[in-house]
Amino acid sequence: MSRSKKSRTAGNSDAKFDGRRKETSTQAKEAREKKRKEKLKGNKAGNRNAVESKQGAQQSQRQAKNDKRVGSKKPVALTLNDKPQEAVKPKIDMQPKVKVVKSTPAPQKAPVKISPEKELANIENDDRLNDLLEQAETDQALSKEDQAWVDQQLKRHQELMKELGWVDDEGEEDLLQQFEDASSALDEFR
C-alpha cells in the first residue's frame, strides 16, 4: 500500500468536492467527439485531388457534349432487309459569295527570238538529231515522223548558214572550204 501524507487537518479521509461533476456515458461520448473535431483542423487528406477530379469530370462532360467527333448522325440498318433511311441533309447554297470577274486574257508573248548563231549551235549540238543522222548513215530505217523532223532541222540549218553568210550560193561552206584550202597549203610546205 502506498504511503499517504499526514495533514494537520482532521477529517482527512472524506473526499472533497473539486468542482467537477460526474458525467454520464453519453455525455462522455459527445465530449470525446467534440474534442476530436476541435483537434482536426483543415481539409481531409486528398481533398485537393478529389475536388480537382470532380471539376475535371464536369469539364469532360461539357466537352463530350460539344465534341463533333463522337457519334454519327447517319442511320444504321439493324437488319439485313432494312435499308437505312437517308439522313436529311441541309440545303447548301452553292452560289459563290463573291462574283467572279473574268479578265481579258493577256496577249500571248511571241516565242523568244534567239540569235541565229545560238540557234545554229543548238541545232548542231542536238543529241536527237545527231543520233538520227548516225542511224541514217548506217542505213537504218527511220520512221516517217523522225525523217520529217530531220529534214526540217537540216533545212533550218541550211537557212541559218545562208543567213549568216557561211554558205555560198553553190551550197559549199566558205569556212570549211577555207580550212581545207589552208590545210592543203600547209601540206605543200611540209
HUTAJO-V969694 format. One record per pair of residues at least 6 apart in sequence whose C-alpha atoms are under 6 Angstrom apart, sorted by the first residue. I is the first residue (numbers start at 1). J is the second residue. Records with the same first field share a line. If there is no record, write none. Layout:
# HUTAJO-V969694
I = J / J
This chain:
# HUTAJO-V969694
75 = 84
76 = 84
77 = 83 / 84
161 = 167
166 = 173 / 174
167 = 173 / 174
